[in-house]
């Protein structure tokens, strides 16, 4: 079980595993009521799926046609991944990690996807993207520069952490739309240049 204290390390590791063939997943969110049992939950997963095998042990399983498992944890999120191969847990529900939404909090969720070049990258989910666009649009319509700056600052903080092409393209779209809305509503809030 690999545990992470920041989103950046968690997402880098996730992309690395998926790029190495761990494409099926189970995503679990530990509820607040069970936070005190988190350590034992992680231990159970680690023991059940043998997520701490050495490279040699994983290679041996591959040669035998067995799947390998990996588990990643950030805050209350646990992502269990597996490679193709025979498994004693085929009766469990496994889903493709590509385009699967990962919820970080009530407002923020990301998706892993392959871009037009066929490379793995990260982007905001539709709901998170919609929420940013709505918040920025509402602040421009009401001419509320404080809310506008707050939204832009949040984007900047996320941009410093999640430096992936998919997310960067979304930020450019958000800022382009914000500029168009400002022309429409006659505001002149400065859009920072730190994203370029």
CNS distance restraints for C-alpha pairs under 8 A (distance, minus, plus):
assign (resid   1 and name CA) (resid  42 and name CA) 7.12 0.50 0.50
assign (resid   1 and name CA) (resid  45 and name CA) 7.99 0.50 0.50
assign (resid   1 and name CA) (resid  46 and name CA) 5.83 0.50 0.50
assign (resid   1 and name CA) (resid  51 and name CA) 5.88 0.50 0.50
assign (resid   1 and name CA) (resid  52 and name CA) 6.46 0.50 0.50
assign (resid   1 and name CA) (resid  70 and name CA) 6.84 0.50 0.50
assign (resid   1 and name CA) (resid  71 and name CA) 4.87 0.50 0.50
assign (resid   1 and name CA) (resid  72 and name CA) 5.85 0.50 0.50
assign (resid   1 and name CA) (resid  73 and name CA) 7.21 0.50 0.50
assign (resid   2 and name CA) (resid  71 and name CA) 6.19 0.50 0.50
assign (resid   2 and name CA) (resid  72 and name CA) 4.87 0.50 0.50
assign (resid   2 and name CA) (resid  73 and name CA) 6.12 0.50 0.50
assign (resid   3 and name CA) (resid  10 and name CA) 7.93 0.50 0.50
assign (resid   3 and name CA) (resid  72 and name CA) 5.94 0.50 0.50
assign (resid   3 and name CA) (resid  73 and name CA) 4.66 0.50 0.50
assign (resid   3 and name CA) (resid  74 and name CA) 6.06 0.50 0.50
assign (resid   4 and name CA) (resid   9 and name CA) 6.37 0.50 0.50
assign (resid   4 and name CA) (resid  10 and name CA) 5.71 0.50 0.50
assign (resid   4 and name CA) (resid  72 and name CA) 7.67 0.50 0.50
assign (resid   4 and name CA) (resid  73 and name CA) 6.10 0.50 0.50
assign (resid   4 and name CA) (resid  74 and name CA) 5.10 0.50 0.50
assign (resid   4 and name CA) (resid  75 and name CA) 7.76 0.50 0.50
assign (resid   5 and name CA) (resid   9 and name CA) 7.74 0.50 0.50
assign (resid   5 and name CA) (resid  10 and name CA) 7.94 0.50 0.50
assign (resid   5 and name CA) (resid  74 and name CA) 6.26 0.50 0.50
assign (resid   5 and name CA) (resid  75 and name CA) 7.25 0.50 0.50
assign (resid   6 and name CA) (resid  10 and name CA) 6.46 0.50 0.50
assign (resid   6 and name CA) (resid  74 and name CA) 7.07 0.50 0.50
assign (resid   7 and name CA) (resid  11 and name CA) 6.05 0.50 0.50
assign (resid   7 and name CA) (resid  74 and name CA) 7.18 0.50 0.50
assign (resid   7 and name CA) (resid 161 and name CA) 7.13 0.50 0.50
assign (resid   7 and name CA) (resid 162 and name CA) 7.60 0.50 0.50
assign (resid   8 and name CA) (resid  12 and name CA) 6.13 0.50 0.50
assign (resid   8 and name CA) (resid 161 and name CA) 5.48 0.50 0.50
assign (resid   8 and name CA) (resid 162 and name CA) 5.92 0.50 0.50
assign (resid   9 and name CA) (resid  13 and name CA) 6.10 0.50 0.50
assign (resid  10 and name CA) (resid  14 and name CA) 6.15 0.50 0.50
assign (resid  10 and name CA) (resid  72 and name CA) 7.24 0.50 0.50
assign (resid  10 and name CA) (resid  73 and name CA) 7.52 0.50 0.50
assign (resid  10 and name CA) (resid  74 and name CA) 6.59 0.50 0.50
assign (resid  11 and name CA) (resid  15 and name CA) 6.15 0.50 0.50
assign (resid  11 and name CA) (resid 162 and name CA) 7.99 0.50 0.50
assign (resid  12 and name CA) (resid  16 and name CA) 6.23 0.50 0.50
assign (resid  13 and name CA) (resid  17 and name CA) 6.19 0.50 0.50
assign (resid  14 and name CA) (resid  18 and name CA) 6.18 0.50 0.50
assign (resid  14 and name CA) (resid  72 and name CA) 7.56 0.50 0.50
assign (resid  15 and name CA) (resid  19 and name CA) 5.93 0.50 0.50
assign (resid  15 and name CA) (resid 112 and name CA) 7.77 0.50 0.50
assign (resid  15 and name CA) (resid 120 and name CA) 6.81 0.50 0.50
assign (resid  15 and name CA) (resid 121 and name CA) 7.54 0.50 0.50
assign (resid  16 and name CA) (resid  20 and name CA) 6.32 0.50 0.50
assign (resid  17 and name CA) (resid  21 and name CA) 6.61 0.50 0.50
assign (resid  17 and name CA) (resid  22 and name CA) 5.48 0.50 0.50
assign (resid  17 and name CA) (resid  23 and name CA) 7.94 0.50 0.50
assign (resid  17 and name CA) (resid  70 and name CA) 7.96 0.50 0.50
assign (resid  18 and name CA) (resid  22 and name CA) 4.59 0.50 0.50
assign (resid  18 and name CA) (resid  23 and name CA) 5.18 0.50 0.50
assign (resid  18 and name CA) (resid  97 and name CA) 7.90 0.50 0.50
assign (resid  19 and name CA) (resid 120 and name CA) 7.45 0.50 0.50
assign (resid  21 and name CA) (resid  82 and name CA) 7.88 0.50 0.50
assign (resid  21 and name CA) (resid  83 and name CA) 5.49 0.50 0.50
assign (resid  21 and name CA) (resid  84 and name CA) 7.54 0.50 0.50
assign (resid  22 and name CA) (resid  68 and name CA) 8.00 0.50 0.50
assign (resid  22 and name CA) (resid  69 and name CA) 7.61 0.50 0.50
assign (resid  22 and name CA) (resid  70 and name CA) 7.71 0.50 0.50
assign (resid  22 and name CA) (resid  81 and name CA) 5.49 0.50 0.50
assign (resid  22 and name CA) (resid  82 and name CA) 4.76 0.50 0.50
assign (resid  22 and name CA) (resid  83 and name CA) 4.37 0.50 0.50
assign (resid  22 and name CA) (resid  84 and name CA) 7.61 0.50 0.50
assign (resid  23 and name CA) (resid  81 and name CA) 6.57 0.50 0.50
assign (resid  23 and name CA) (resid  82 and name CA) 6.40 0.50 0.50
assign (resid  23 and name CA) (resid  83 and name CA) 6.25 0.50 0.50
assign (resid  23 and name CA) (resid  96 and name CA) 5.72 0.50 0.50
assign (resid  23 and name CA) (resid  97 and name CA) 5.60 0.50 0.50
assign (resid  23 and name CA) (resid  98 and name CA) 7.35 0.50 0.50
assign (resid  24 and name CA) (resid  81 and name CA) 5.54 0.50 0.50
assign (resid  24 and name CA) (resid  82 and name CA) 5.37 0.50 0.50
assign (resid  24 and name CA) (resid  83 and name CA) 6.71 0.50 0.50
assign (resid  24 and name CA) (resid  94 and name CA) 5.82 0.50 0.50
assign (resid  24 and name CA) (resid  95 and name CA) 5.23 0.50 0.50
assign (resid  24 and name CA) (resid  96 and name CA) 4.57 0.50 0.50
assign (resid  24 and name CA) (resid  97 and name CA) 5.68 0.50 0.50
assign (resid  25 and name CA) (resid  79 and name CA) 6.65 0.50 0.50
assign (resid  25 and name CA) (resid  80 and name CA) 5.42 0.50 0.50
assign (resid  25 and name CA) (resid  81 and name CA) 4.48 0.50 0.50
assign (resid  25 and name CA) (resid  82 and name CA) 6.47 0.50 0.50
assign (resid  25 and name CA) (resid  94 and name CA) 5.43 0.50 0.50
assign (resid  25 and name CA) (resid  95 and name CA) 5.27 0.50 0.50
assign (resid  25 and name CA) (resid  96 and name CA) 6.07 0.50 0.50
assign (resid  25 and name CA) (resid  97 and name CA) 5.60 0.50 0.50
assign (resid  26 and name CA) (resid  79 and name CA) 5.93 0.50 0.50
assign (resid  26 and name CA) (resid  80 and name CA) 5.16 0.50 0.50
assign (resid  26 and name CA) (resid  81 and name CA) 6.69 0.50 0.50
assign (resid  26 and name CA) (resid  93 and name CA) 7.39 0.50 0.50
assign (resid  26 and name CA) (resid  94 and name CA) 5.76 0.50 0.50
assign (resid  26 and name CA) (resid  95 and name CA) 6.64 0.50 0.50
assign (resid  27 and name CA) (resid  77 and name CA) 7.25 0.50 0.50
assign (resid  27 and name CA) (resid  78 and name CA) 5.85 0.50 0.50
assign (resid  27 and name CA) (resid  79 and name CA) 4.63 0.50 0.50
assign (resid  27 and name CA) (resid  80 and name CA) 6.36 0.50 0.50
assign (resid  27 and name CA) (resid 102 and name CA) 7.80 0.50 0.50
assign (resid  28 and name CA) (resid  77 and name CA) 5.96 0.50 0.50
assign (resid  28 and name CA) (resid  78 and name CA) 5.11 0.50 0.50
assign (resid  28 and name CA) (resid  79 and name CA) 6.43 0.50 0.50
assign (resid  29 and name CA) (resid  76 and name CA) 5.42 0.50 0.50
assign (resid  29 and name CA) (resid  77 and name CA) 4.78 0.50 0.50
assign (resid  29 and name CA) (resid  78 and name CA) 6.29 0.50 0.50
assign (resid  30 and name CA) (resid  34 and name CA) 6.39 0.50 0.50
assign (resid  30 and name CA) (resid  35 and name CA) 6.55 0.50 0.50
assign (resid  30 and name CA) (resid  38 and name CA) 7.27 0.50 0.50
assign (resid  30 and name CA) (resid  76 and name CA) 4.93 0.50 0.50
assign (resid  30 and name CA) (resid  77 and name CA) 6.54 0.50 0.50
assign (resid  30 and name CA) (resid  78 and name CA) 7.77 0.50 0.50
assign (resid  31 and name CA) (resid  35 and name CA) 6.52 0.50 0.50
assign (resid  31 and name CA) (resid  76 and name CA) 7.25 0.50 0.50
assign (resid  34 and name CA) (resid  38 and name CA) 6.64 0.50 0.50
assign (resid  35 and name CA) (resid  76 and name CA) 7.69 0.50 0.50
assign (resid  37 and name CA) (resid  41 and name CA) 6.21 0.50 0.50
assign (resid  38 and name CA) (resid  42 and name CA) 6.16 0.50 0.50
assign (resid  39 and name CA) (resid  43 and name CA) 6.25 0.50 0.50
assign (resid  40 and name CA) (resid  44 and name CA) 6.15 0.50 0.50
assign (resid  41 and name CA) (resid  45 and name CA) 6.39 0.50 0.50
assign (resid  42 and name CA) (resid  46 and name CA) 6.12 0.50 0.50
assign (resid  43 and name CA) (resid  47 and name CA) 6.09 0.50 0.50
assign (resid  44 and name CA) (resid  48 and name CA) 5.99 0.50 0.50
assign (resid  45 and name CA) (resid  49 and name CA) 6.03 0.50 0.50
assign (resid  45 and name CA) (resid  50 and name CA) 7.97 0.50 0.50
assign (resid  45 and name CA) (resid  51 and name CA) 7.90 0.50 0.50
assign (resid  45 and name CA) (resid  71 and name CA) 7.94 0.50 0.50
assign (resid  46 and name CA) (resid  50 and name CA) 5.52 0.50 0.50
assign (resid  46 and name CA) (resid  51 and name CA) 5.22 0.50 0.50
assign (resid  46 and name CA) (resid  52 and name CA) 6.95 0.50 0.50
assign (resid  46 and name CA) (resid  71 and name CA) 7.49 0.50 0.50
assign (resid  47 and name CA) (resid  51 and name CA) 7.33 0.50 0.50
assign (resid  49 and name CA) (resid  69 and name CA) 6.18 0.50 0.50
assign (resid  49 and name CA) (resid  70 and name CA) 7.98 0.50 0.50
assign (resid  50 and name CA) (resid  69 and name CA) 6.86 0.50 0.50
assign (resid  51 and name CA) (resid  68 and name CA) 7.80 0.50 0.50
assign (resid  51 and name CA) (resid  69 and name CA) 5.38 0.50 0.50
assign (resid  51 and name CA) (resid  70 and name CA) 4.92 0.50 0.50
assign (resid  51 and name CA) (resid  71 and name CA) 6.23 0.50 0.50
assign (resid  52 and name CA) (resid  70 and name CA) 7.68 0.50 0.50
assign (resid  53 and name CA) (resid  57 and name CA) 5.75 0.50 0.50
assign (resid  53 and name CA) (resid  58 and name CA) 6.19 0.50 0.50
assign (resid  54 and name CA) (resid  58 and name CA) 6.24 0.50 0.50
assign (resid  55 and name CA) (resid  59 and name CA) 6.11 0.50 0.50
assign (resid  56 and name CA) (resid  60 and name CA) 6.16 0.50 0.50
assign (resid  57 and name CA) (resid  61 and name CA) 6.35 0.50 0.50
assign (resid  58 and name CA) (resid  62 and name CA) 6.30 0.50 0.50
assign (resid  58 and name CA) (resid  68 and name CA) 6.32 0.50 0.50
assign (resid  59 and name CA) (resid  63 and name CA) 6.29 0.50 0.50
assign (resid  60 and name CA) (resid  64 and name CA) 6.32 0.50 0.50
assign (resid  61 and name CA) (resid  65 and name CA) 6.29 0.50 0.50
assign (resid  61 and name CA) (resid  66 and name CA) 4.98 0.50 0.50
assign (resid  61 and name CA) (resid  67 and name CA) 6.67 0.50 0.50
assign (resid  61 and name CA) (resid  68 and name CA) 6.96 0.50 0.50
assign (resid  62 and name CA) (resid  66 and name CA) 5.46 0.50 0.50
assign (resid  62 and name CA) (resid  67 and name CA) 6.49 0.50 0.50
assign (resid  62 and name CA) (resid  68 and name CA) 7.42 0.50 0.50
assign (resid  62 and name CA) (resid  85 and name CA) 7.57 0.50 0.50
assign (resid  65 and name CA) (resid  85 and name CA) 5.32 0.50 0.50
assign (resid  65 and name CA) (resid  86 and name CA) 6.11 0.50 0.50
assign (resid  66 and name CA) (resid  84 and name CA) 7.62 0.50 0.50
assign (resid  66 and name CA) (resid  85 and name CA) 4.54 0.50 0.50
assign (resid  66 and name CA) (resid  86 and name CA) 4.50 0.50 0.50
assign (resid  66 and name CA) (resid  87 and name CA) 6.25 0.50 0.50
assign (resid  67 and name CA) (resid  82 and name CA) 6.39 0.50 0.50
assign (resid  67 and name CA) (resid  83 and name CA) 5.09 0.50 0.50
assign (resid  67 and name CA) (resid  84 and name CA) 5.34 0.50 0.50
assign (resid  67 and name CA) (resid  85 and name CA) 4.15 0.50 0.50
assign (resid  67 and name CA) (resid  86 and name CA) 5.60 0.50 0.50
assign (resid  67 and name CA) (resid  87 and name CA) 6.00 0.50 0.50
assign (resid  68 and name CA) (resid  82 and name CA) 5.47 0.50 0.50
assign (resid  68 and name CA) (resid  83 and name CA) 5.43 0.50 0.50
assign (resid  68 and name CA) (resid  84 and name CA) 7.80 0.50 0.50
assign (resid  68 and name CA) (resid  85 and name CA) 7.83 0.50 0.50
assign (resid  69 and name CA) (resid  80 and name CA) 7.08 0.50 0.50
assign (resid  69 and name CA) (resid  81 and name CA) 5.56 0.50 0.50
assign (resid  69 and name CA) (resid  82 and name CA) 4.38 0.50 0.50
assign (resid  69 and name CA) (resid  83 and name CA) 6.72 0.50 0.50
assign (resid  70 and name CA) (resid  80 and name CA) 5.87 0.50 0.50
assign (resid  70 and name CA) (resid  81 and name CA) 5.11 0.50 0.50
assign (resid  70 and name CA) (resid  82 and name CA) 6.31 0.50 0.50
assign (resid  71 and name CA) (resid  78 and name CA) 6.88 0.50 0.50
assign (resid  71 and name CA) (resid  79 and name CA) 5.63 0.50 0.50
assign (resid  71 and name CA) (resid  80 and name CA) 4.42 0.50 0.50
assign (resid  71 and name CA) (resid  81 and name CA) 6.10 0.50 0.50
assign (resid  72 and name CA) (resid  78 and name CA) 5.67 0.50 0.50
assign (resid  72 and name CA) (resid  79 and name CA) 5.19 0.50 0.50
assign (resid  72 and name CA) (resid  80 and name CA) 6.54 0.50 0.50
assign (resid  73 and name CA) (resid  77 and name CA) 5.58 0.50 0.50
assign (resid  73 and name CA) (resid  78 and name CA) 4.57 0.50 0.50
assign (resid  73 and name CA) (resid  79 and name CA) 6.51 0.50 0.50
assign (resid  74 and name CA) (resid  78 and name CA) 6.75 0.50 0.50
assign (resid  77 and name CA) (resid 104 and name CA) 7.62 0.50 0.50
assign (resid  86 and name CA) (resid  90 and name CA) 7.99 0.50 0.50
assign (resid  96 and name CA) (resid 100 and name CA) 7.13 0.50 0.50
assign (resid  97 and name CA) (resid 112 and name CA) 7.15 0.50 0.50
assign (resid  98 and name CA) (resid 111 and name CA) 7.33 0.50 0.50
assign (resid  98 and name CA) (resid 112 and name CA) 5.38 0.50 0.50
assign (resid  98 and name CA) (resid 113 and name CA) 5.17 0.50 0.50
assign (resid  98 and name CA) (resid 114 and name CA) 7.55 0.50 0.50
assign (resid  99 and name CA) (resid 111 and name CA) 5.27 0.50 0.50
assign (resid  99 and name CA) (resid 112 and name CA) 5.43 0.50 0.50
assign (resid  99 and name CA) (resid 113 and name CA) 5.32 0.50 0.50
assign (resid 100 and name CA) (resid 111 and name CA) 5.74 0.50 0.50
assign (resid 100 and name CA) (resid 112 and name CA) 6.84 0.50 0.50
assign (resid 101 and name CA) (resid 109 and name CA) 6.44 0.50 0.50
assign (resid 101 and name CA) (resid 110 and name CA) 5.80 0.50 0.50
assign (resid 101 and name CA) (resid 111 and name CA) 4.90 0.50 0.50
assign (resid 101 and name CA) (resid 112 and name CA) 7.74 0.50 0.50
assign (resid 101 and name CA) (resid 125 and name CA) 6.56 0.50 0.50
assign (resid 102 and name CA) (resid 109 and name CA) 5.38 0.50 0.50
assign (resid 102 and name CA) (resid 110 and name CA) 5.38 0.50 0.50
assign (resid 102 and name CA) (resid 111 and name CA) 6.21 0.50 0.50
assign (resid 103 and name CA) (resid 108 and name CA) 6.29 0.50 0.50
assign (resid 103 and name CA) (resid 109 and name CA) 4.28 0.50 0.50
assign (resid 103 and name CA) (resid 110 and name CA) 6.73 0.50 0.50
assign (resid 104 and name CA) (resid 108 and name CA) 5.50 0.50 0.50
assign (resid 104 and name CA) (resid 109 and name CA) 5.44 0.50 0.50
assign (resid 104 and name CA) (resid 110 and name CA) 7.81 0.50 0.50
assign (resid 105 and name CA) (resid 109 and name CA) 7.02 0.50 0.50
assign (resid 107 and name CA) (resid 128 and name CA) 5.99 0.50 0.50
assign (resid 107 and name CA) (resid 131 and name CA) 7.49 0.50 0.50
assign (resid 108 and name CA) (resid 124 and name CA) 7.56 0.50 0.50
assign (resid 108 and name CA) (resid 128 and name CA) 5.55 0.50 0.50
assign (resid 109 and name CA) (resid 124 and name CA) 5.97 0.50 0.50
assign (resid 109 and name CA) (resid 125 and name CA) 5.57 0.50 0.50
assign (resid 109 and name CA) (resid 127 and name CA) 7.83 0.50 0.50
assign (resid 109 and name CA) (resid 128 and name CA) 6.09 0.50 0.50
assign (resid 110 and name CA) (resid 122 and name CA) 6.61 0.50 0.50
assign (resid 110 and name CA) (resid 123 and name CA) 5.54 0.50 0.50
assign (resid 110 and name CA) (resid 124 and name CA) 4.37 0.50 0.50
assign (resid 110 and name CA) (resid 125 and name CA) 5.01 0.50 0.50
assign (resid 110 and name CA) (resid 128 and name CA) 7.93 0.50 0.50
assign (resid 111 and name CA) (resid 122 and name CA) 5.73 0.50 0.50
assign (resid 111 and name CA) (resid 123 and name CA) 5.50 0.50 0.50
assign (resid 111 and name CA) (resid 124 and name CA) 6.12 0.50 0.50
assign (resid 111 and name CA) (resid 125 and name CA) 5.73 0.50 0.50
assign (resid 112 and name CA) (resid 120 and name CA) 6.82 0.50 0.50
assign (resid 112 and name CA) (resid 121 and name CA) 5.82 0.50 0.50
assign (resid 112 and name CA) (resid 122 and name CA) 4.72 0.50 0.50
assign (resid 112 and name CA) (resid 123 and name CA) 6.68 0.50 0.50
assign (resid 113 and name CA) (resid 120 and name CA) 5.59 0.50 0.50
assign (resid 113 and name CA) (resid 121 and name CA) 5.63 0.50 0.50
assign (resid 113 and name CA) (resid 122 and name CA) 6.28 0.50 0.50
assign (resid 113 and name CA) (resid 123 and name CA) 7.66 0.50 0.50
assign (resid 114 and name CA) (resid 118 and name CA) 5.14 0.50 0.50
assign (resid 114 and name CA) (resid 119 and name CA) 5.07 0.50 0.50
assign (resid 114 and name CA) (resid 120 and name CA) 4.49 0.50 0.50
assign (resid 114 and name CA) (resid 121 and name CA) 6.13 0.50 0.50
assign (resid 115 and name CA) (resid 119 and name CA) 5.53 0.50 0.50
assign (resid 115 and name CA) (resid 120 and name CA) 6.50 0.50 0.50
assign (resid 115 and name CA) (resid 121 and name CA) 6.78 0.50 0.50
assign (resid 115 and name CA) (resid 166 and name CA) 7.37 0.50 0.50
assign (resid 121 and name CA) (resid 164 and name CA) 5.85 0.50 0.50
assign (resid 121 and name CA) (resid 165 and name CA) 6.29 0.50 0.50
assign (resid 121 and name CA) (resid 166 and name CA) 5.72 0.50 0.50
assign (resid 122 and name CA) (resid 162 and name CA) 7.87 0.50 0.50
assign (resid 122 and name CA) (resid 164 and name CA) 5.76 0.50 0.50
assign (resid 122 and name CA) (resid 165 and name CA) 7.15 0.50 0.50
assign (resid 122 and name CA) (resid 166 and name CA) 5.32 0.50 0.50
assign (resid 122 and name CA) (resid 167 and name CA) 5.98 0.50 0.50
assign (resid 123 and name CA) (resid 164 and name CA) 7.54 0.50 0.50
assign (resid 123 and name CA) (resid 165 and name CA) 7.97 0.50 0.50
assign (resid 123 and name CA) (resid 166 and name CA) 4.81 0.50 0.50
assign (resid 123 and name CA) (resid 167 and name CA) 4.34 0.50 0.50
assign (resid 123 and name CA) (resid 170 and name CA) 7.25 0.50 0.50
assign (resid 124 and name CA) (resid 128 and name CA) 5.87 0.50 0.50
assign (resid 124 and name CA) (resid 129 and name CA) 5.83 0.50 0.50
assign (resid 124 and name CA) (resid 167 and name CA) 6.36 0.50 0.50
assign (resid 124 and name CA) (resid 170 and name CA) 7.67 0.50 0.50
assign (resid 125 and name CA) (resid 129 and name CA) 6.18 0.50 0.50
assign (resid 126 and name CA) (resid 130 and name CA) 5.96 0.50 0.50
assign (resid 127 and name CA) (resid 131 and name CA) 6.11 0.50 0.50
assign (resid 128 and name CA) (resid 132 and name CA) 6.36 0.50 0.50
assign (resid 129 and name CA) (resid 133 and name CA) 6.27 0.50 0.50
assign (resid 129 and name CA) (resid 170 and name CA) 7.85 0.50 0.50
assign (resid 130 and name CA) (resid 134 and name CA) 5.98 0.50 0.50
assign (resid 131 and name CA) (resid 135 and name CA) 6.08 0.50 0.50
assign (resid 132 and name CA) (resid 136 and name CA) 6.17 0.50 0.50
assign (resid 132 and name CA) (resid 151 and name CA) 7.12 0.50 0.50
assign (resid 132 and name CA) (resid 174 and name CA) 7.81 0.50 0.50
assign (resid 133 and name CA) (resid 137 and name CA) 6.00 0.50 0.50
assign (resid 133 and name CA) (resid 174 and name CA) 6.37 0.50 0.50
assign (resid 133 and name CA) (resid 178 and name CA) 7.99 0.50 0.50
assign (resid 134 and name CA) (resid 138 and name CA) 6.04 0.50 0.50
assign (resid 135 and name CA) (resid 139 and name CA) 6.25 0.50 0.50
assign (resid 135 and name CA) (resid 147 and name CA) 7.91 0.50 0.50
assign (resid 135 and name CA) (resid 148 and name CA) 7.76 0.50 0.50
assign (resid 135 and name CA) (resid 151 and name CA) 7.17 0.50 0.50
assign (resid 136 and name CA) (resid 140 and name CA) 6.26 0.50 0.50
assign (resid 136 and name CA) (resid 147 and name CA) 7.60 0.50 0.50
assign (resid 136 and name CA) (resid 148 and name CA) 5.68 0.50 0.50
assign (resid 136 and name CA) (resid 151 and name CA) 6.51 0.50 0.50
assign (resid 136 and name CA) (resid 178 and name CA) 6.85 0.50 0.50
assign (resid 137 and name CA) (resid 141 and name CA) 6.13 0.50 0.50
assign (resid 137 and name CA) (resid 178 and name CA) 6.92 0.50 0.50
assign (resid 137 and name CA) (resid 181 and name CA) 6.98 0.50 0.50
assign (resid 138 and name CA) (resid 142 and name CA) 6.11 0.50 0.50
assign (resid 139 and name CA) (resid 143 and name CA) 5.73 0.50 0.50
assign (resid 139 and name CA) (resid 144 and name CA) 4.84 0.50 0.50
assign (resid 139 and name CA) (resid 145 and name CA) 6.73 0.50 0.50
assign (resid 139 and name CA) (resid 147 and name CA) 5.68 0.50 0.50
assign (resid 139 and name CA) (resid 148 and name CA) 5.35 0.50 0.50
assign (resid 140 and name CA) (resid 144 and name CA) 6.26 0.50 0.50
assign (resid 140 and name CA) (resid 145 and name CA) 7.42 0.50 0.50
assign (resid 140 and name CA) (resid 148 and name CA) 6.90 0.50 0.50
assign (resid 140 and name CA) (resid 178 and name CA) 7.93 0.50 0.50
assign (resid 140 and name CA) (resid 181 and name CA) 7.09 0.50 0.50
assign (resid 140 and name CA) (resid 182 and name CA) 6.43 0.50 0.50
assign (resid 140 and name CA) (resid 185 and name CA) 7.11 0.50 0.50
assign (resid 140 and name CA) (resid 187 and name CA) 6.82 0.50 0.50
assign (resid 141 and name CA) (resid 185 and name CA) 6.31 0.50 0.50
assign (resid 143 and name CA) (resid 187 and name CA) 6.69 0.50 0.50
assign (resid 144 and name CA) (resid 148 and name CA) 6.39 0.50 0.50
assign (resid 145 and name CA) (resid 149 and name CA) 6.00 0.50 0.50
assign (resid 145 and name CA) (resid 189 and name CA) 6.70 0.50 0.50
assign (resid 146 and name CA) (resid 150 and name CA) 6.15 0.50 0.50
assign (resid 147 and name CA) (resid 151 and name CA) 6.26 0.50 0.50
assign (resid 148 and name CA) (resid 152 and name CA) 6.32 0.50 0.50
assign (resid 148 and name CA) (resid 189 and name CA) 7.95 0.50 0.50
assign (resid 149 and name CA) (resid 153 and name CA) 5.96 0.50 0.50
assign (resid 150 and name CA) (resid 154 and name CA) 6.20 0.50 0.50
assign (resid 151 and name CA) (resid 155 and name CA) 6.31 0.50 0.50
assign (resid 152 and name CA) (resid 156 and name CA) 6.17 0.50 0.50
assign (resid 152 and name CA) (resid 191 and name CA) 7.92 0.50 0.50
assign (resid 153 and name CA) (resid 157 and name CA) 6.23 0.50 0.50
assign (resid 154 and name CA) (resid 158 and name CA) 6.27 0.50 0.50
assign (resid 155 and name CA) (resid 159 and name CA) 5.98 0.50 0.50
assign (resid 155 and name CA) (resid 171 and name CA) 7.48 0.50 0.50
assign (resid 156 and name CA) (resid 160 and name CA) 6.29 0.50 0.50
assign (resid 156 and name CA) (resid 194 and name CA) 7.82 0.50 0.50
assign (resid 156 and name CA) (resid 195 and name CA) 7.42 0.50 0.50
assign (resid 157 and name CA) (resid 161 and name CA) 6.67 0.50 0.50
assign (resid 158 and name CA) (resid 162 and name CA) 5.81 0.50 0.50
assign (resid 159 and name CA) (resid 163 and name CA) 5.74 0.50 0.50
assign (resid 159 and name CA) (resid 167 and name CA) 7.70 0.50 0.50
assign (resid 159 and name CA) (resid 168 and name CA) 7.27 0.50 0.50
assign (resid 159 and name CA) (resid 195 and name CA) 7.81 0.50 0.50
assign (resid 162 and name CA) (resid 167 and name CA) 7.30 0.50 0.50
assign (resid 163 and name CA) (resid 167 and name CA) 7.15 0.50 0.50
assign (resid 163 and name CA) (resid 168 and name CA) 6.98 0.50 0.50
assign (resid 164 and name CA) (resid 168 and name CA) 6.19 0.50 0.50
assign (resid 165 and name CA) (resid 169 and name CA) 6.15 0.50 0.50
assign (resid 166 and name CA) (resid 170 and name CA) 6.46 0.50 0.50
assign (resid 167 and name CA) (resid 171 and name CA) 6.30 0.50 0.50
assign (resid 168 and name CA) (resid 172 and name CA) 6.41 0.50 0.50
assign (resid 168 and name CA) (resid 195 and name CA) 7.97 0.50 0.50
assign (resid 169 and name CA) (resid 173 and name CA) 6.38 0.50 0.50
assign (resid 170 and name CA) (resid 174 and name CA) 6.18 0.50 0.50
assign (resid 171 and name CA) (resid 175 and name CA) 6.17 0.50 0.50
assign (resid 171 and name CA) (resid 195 and name CA) 7.85 0.50 0.50
assign (resid 172 and name CA) (resid 176 and name CA) 6.04 0.50 0.50
assign (resid 172 and name CA) (resid 195 and name CA) 7.85 0.50 0.50
assign (resid 173 and name CA) (resid 177 and name CA) 6.12 0.50 0.50
assign (resid 174 and name CA) (resid 178 and name CA) 6.15 0.50 0.50
assign (resid 175 and name CA) (resid 179 and name CA) 6.22 0.50 0.50
assign (resid 175 and name CA) (resid 191 and name CA) 7.35 0.50 0.50
assign (resid 176 and name CA) (resid 180 and name CA) 6.38 0.50 0.50
assign (resid 177 and name CA) (resid 181 and name CA) 6.16 0.50 0.50
assign (resid 178 and name CA) (resid 182 and name CA) 6.15 0.50 0.50
assign (resid 179 and name CA) (resid 183 and name CA) 6.45 0.50 0.50
assign (resid 179 and name CA) (resid 191 and name CA) 7.83 0.50 0.50
assign (resid 180 and name CA) (resid 184 and name CA) 6.36 0.50 0.50
assign (resid 181 and name CA) (resid 185 and name CA) 6.08 0.50 0.50
assign (resid 182 and name CA) (resid 186 and name CA) 5.59 0.50 0.50
assign (resid 182 and name CA) (resid 187 and name CA) 4.87 0.50 0.50
assign (resid 182 and name CA) (resid 188 and name CA) 6.33 0.50 0.50
assign (resid 182 and name CA) (resid 189 and name CA) 7.56 0.50 0.50
assign (resid 183 and name CA) (resid 187 and name CA) 6.64 0.50 0.50
assign (resid 183 and name CA) (resid 188 and name CA) 7.84 0.50 0.50
